[in-house]
């Protein structure tokens, strides 16, 4: 398992491990992060196995507190509210000049629906440089 010298990023990787899909090529937590970021971008030719090859040394992280109203302004991938409640921060990647919601879509949708007014932990990971898109094959027997 890859860990970084960045405790906030490590926390996000640990939280996103629940989104691991071996059939989509996820072997370790960094693969999950790179797949979810690629999914957010959806380059030409994107498939479920498309990942970026961003490395921990390209990432600087910070923790902020955001209101539901601020979170609602992020582009979200869907409007679904069902699903388990994770006790994890919302995860955002700052990549190519945009803030991209990587993890927390369901929770944000629930908070919006409930008109929640509390502050929420948000881990923001600023990525320096550009990654390449790669296809990771499914893990056989997984």
N, C-alpha and C positions, 0 to 999 in steps of 0.2 A: 504494500500500500504506500503510495506516495504521500508524504507529509511535507509541509513547507515550514519556513521559519516565521510564518504568518498565522498567528492563533485564530484570527477572525476568519481567514480563508479555510483553515482546517475545520473550524466549526461548521462552515457552510458545506464543505465536502462531506462531513459526517452526516449532516442533515439530508443532503441530497442522495445519499447512498440508498435510501428507501425507494428511489426512482430508478434503481439499477435494473437494466434489461439485458441479460446476457445474449438474447436473440438479436439485439441491436448492437452487439459488440462491446458492451460495458464490462471491463475486466477489473477496474479499480475506480475509486471515487472521482479521480480527475477525468476519467473517460465520461462519467455521467455529466459533469460540468461542461465538458467540451461538446457533448452530444446535445444537451439542452440549449447551449449557446448557438450551435449550428442550426438547431430546429427553429430558434427564434429568428435567425437570419434567412433561412431557407434559400440557399443559393440555387442557381440553375442546376438541375440534375439531382437535387436533394432527395435522399431516401432516409428511411428510419435508421440506417447505419452510418449516416454522414456525421462526422465529428470534426471539430477543429483540433489543431495540435498546439494549443496554448499551453505554456509551461508555467509552473509556480513563480519562477523568477521574473516573469513578465507582469506579475500582479501585485498591486498594492491595495490594501483593504482598509476600510474604516467602518465604524458602527454609528448609525444615526437613529434618531427617533422620528417617525413620520406619523402624521394623522391619517385617518382613513381617507379623507378628502384628497390629500396629497398622493396617496397610493392609487386612488381612483383615476388619476390623470395619466398613469402609466398605460401604454398599450398592453392589453391582455390578450391571451390566445383564445379565450373562450369565456362564456358567461356562466359556466357551471358552478354550483355551490356545494354539491354532494362530495363526499369524500372524508377521509379521516382528518382530524385536527392535529397538526404537528406542533409541538412546542419548540419551534425553531424560528429564527428570524426570517423575514422575507429576504430573498437573495436577488440582487441586481448586479448586472455586469455593465460597466461603462466601456463600450467598445465601438470603435470607429465614430466617436463623437455622439453616441446615443446611449441613453439609459435603457437597458433591456431587462425585462422581468424574467428571471431564470427560474425562480421557485417561489410559490405563494399565491398563484392565481386563484385557486379555490377559496383560500382564506380571505383574500381581499374581496372577492365577490360576496362572501358571507357577511363580512363587515359592512360592505356597502348596503346590502339588503337589510341588515339589522340597524342601520344608521348608527353604527358604533362611533363613538367620539373619543376613544382612548388613543394613546400613542403606542406605536408598534415598533419593535426592534427591526432594523433594516441593515443587513450587511451589504456593503457596496464594494465591488471589486473592480478597480480601474486597471484595464489591460493596456500595456504599452506595446506598440507594434501590431502587426497583422499576422494572423495565423493562416495556415493552409488548411483547406478542407481535405479530409481523408476519409476513406471508407474502412471501417473496422468490421471484419467478418464476425458472424454469429459465433458464439462459443458452443462447440458441439457438446452434447450431453448435458447442457445446462437447463 
